Amino acid sequence: MISTSFSLSTSDPLHRLREPPPSRLHHHLHLHRRLRRRISLFPTSATTRQTTTTTPSTVKDPKTAIVIGGGLAGLSASTKLYSSGVPFLLLEASDGVGGRVRTDSVDGFLLDRGFQIFITAYPEAQKLLDYSSLNLKKFYSGAKVYFDGKFHVVADPVRHFWDAVGTLVNPIGTVVDKLLIGLTRIRVLQKSDEEIFYCSEVPIIELLRSWGFSESIIDRFFRPFFGGIFFDRELETTSRLFDFIFKSLALGDNTLPEKGIGEISNQLASKLPSDSIRLNSRVISIQIEKQKSAHWVSVKLENGEELRSETGVILAVEEPEAEKLLAGTLLVSDKRVKKPGRSTVCLYFSAEKAQIPSSDPVLYLNGSGKGIINNMFFATTVAPSYGPPGKALVSVSLIGLFNDVADDDLVAQVVRELSEWRAVEALLQDSKVPRAIN
Ligand SMILES: Cc1cc2nc3c(=O)[nH]c(=O)nc-3n(C[C@H](O)[C@H](O)[C@H](O)COP(=O)(O)OP(=O)(O)OC[C@H]3O[C@@H](n4cnc5c(N)ncnc54)[C@H](O)[C@@H]3O)c2cc1C
């Protein structure tokens, strides 16, 4: 049985990560599709530029493909090249692989770069990853929603049938809403992933209303839950992604790898030859060049080095960076008006484990419609390895960037709200533990 309140004291702010605007999930999934279309492994005459001015150093074998960006997209592409026997070199600007999927170790705590969940049903992940060595730790399949001063359970009716029955009359939606959730599960499970991604799309909010979900479940559950996944409480994200995530949640478990979300990236990288990955290697330009009948791609690094590849380049970086690198001769002009990127802020706090009254590995959602917290959870109740012995790690996520709010004010506001939730009884004691990144 899941308890419905908790208290916690003496929280120290560990870390606050402000994700920059381009971190909108659906935006990036979309980007990858667009990048696949845009990248020309074999330069065409339309995009070819005649030049004789540079004498670039080739990668050892000129047939070596160059992968730019060592996030999940670049690592997956490299894995595919490796298994296909295509020589490649992965260039990563930062000091480690993983991009947004990295974990920092700070004073014995594992701090993922933003709140992330690994859903085991992701089809590509099933192909690429060895789940058993990730030692995945499961979340409860459902959530506890803070509304009207109390927590109310929303449970997956298949995995937690009796919990779900017990929640039929709670205020997080009507009985009809809860039946509709069951029907949604059936509906998405009947669709293949191809059907999901190629069917007509509407904003999630329209989809939910068209199915007859009440405003109460939309505001109290869908906005914090799916809003938290897509950094989009307005639920303007495409219905295709809603269906895909709903299906993945129905088929798989919500988990965290024992050693942090970054272990997913580390595992992918560990299967690649170590000399095929170059860290601290920021690419600053890409040119497609031609001399007589020969084509190659020339890649310039920040340190002045130039590499050329006759096979081509896979560009797997964030959208603004991709646009910068492709600007000029390569960028296919995109005249669509872009919406501003979506952002999130994640704050970590530590507490004494003994002060956490709940041992349930559950996600807490803010369904109250008030305040700035969207969701929180005790990471160490999902994976005890996220904290040193005796300590608990508290992860709090906000939607938006809050650039105009000073860090201290933001922390104070979050702690105040957690106190109202009865999650933190005493305010911040000190802030000696540093922010790890950004
Ligand atoms: C806070 C947060 C929570 C999320 N939660 C989830 C979740 O729960 N479940 C889920 O499935 N997805 C989640 N996502 C989305 C997921 O993290 C991303 O879709 C995915 O990591 C994107 O991978 P990528 O390789 O495309 O890009 P990135 O991870 O951004 O990788 C791009 C890489 O390119 C490098 N790079 C950039 N410019 C250059 C250059 N010029 N030269 C060389 N290298 C360069 C960067 O350093 C970086 O390593 C979340 C994202 C965020 C931000």
The ligand as a Gaussian input file, in Angstrom:
#p B3LYP/6-31G(d) Opt

LIG

0 1
 C       15.963000      16.819000     -18.622000
 C       15.691000      15.815000     -19.704000
 C       14.938000      14.707000     -19.410000
 C       14.688000      13.760000     -20.364000
 N       14.006000      12.646000     -20.012000
 C       13.866000      11.655000     -20.888000
 C       13.264000      10.445000     -20.479000
 O       12.870000      10.301000     -19.320000
 N       13.130000       9.451000     -21.382000
 C       13.578000       9.625000     -22.663000
 O       13.461000       8.697000     -23.454000
 N       14.156000      10.755000     -23.097000
 C       14.313000      11.772000     -22.230000
 N       14.899000      12.934000     -22.617000
 C       15.294000      13.093000     -24.017000
 C       16.619000      12.444000     -24.338000
 O       17.563000      12.757000     -23.343000
 C       17.080000      12.975000     -25.688000
 O       16.105000      12.718000     -26.658000
 C       18.363000      12.329000     -26.161000
 O       19.313000      12.263000     -25.137000
 C       18.919000      13.131000     -27.314000
 O       20.125000      12.533000     -27.735000
 P       20.967000      13.156000     -28.903000
 O       22.124000      12.279000     -29.113000
 O       20.094000      13.436000     -30.059000
 O       21.387000      14.613000     -28.413000
 P       22.339000      15.058000     -27.185000
 O       22.155000      14.182000     -26.024000
 O       22.082000      16.513000     -27.012000
 O       23.790000      14.838000     -27.760000
 C       24.409000      15.743000     -28.633000
 C       25.908000      15.617000     -28.411000
 O       26.581000      16.355000     -29.407000
 C       27.666000      17.034000     -28.824000
 N       27.964000      18.181000     -29.660000
 C       27.229000      19.310000     -29.815000
 N       27.814000      20.126000     -30.688000
 C       28.945000      19.506000     -31.117000
 C       29.975000      19.850000     -32.029000
 N       29.957000      21.017000     -32.688000
 N       30.997000      19.004000     -32.220000
 C       31.038000      17.810000     -31.559000
 N       30.082000      17.432000     -30.671000
 C       29.044000      18.267000     -30.465000
 C       27.140000      17.416000     -27.446000
 O       28.202000      17.701000     -26.548000
 C       26.366000      16.178000     -27.068000
 O       27.168000      15.227000     -26.410000
 C       15.156000      13.936000     -21.684000
 C       15.890000      15.072000     -22.012000
 C       16.169000      16.004000     -21.024000
 C       16.989000      17.224000     -21.388000

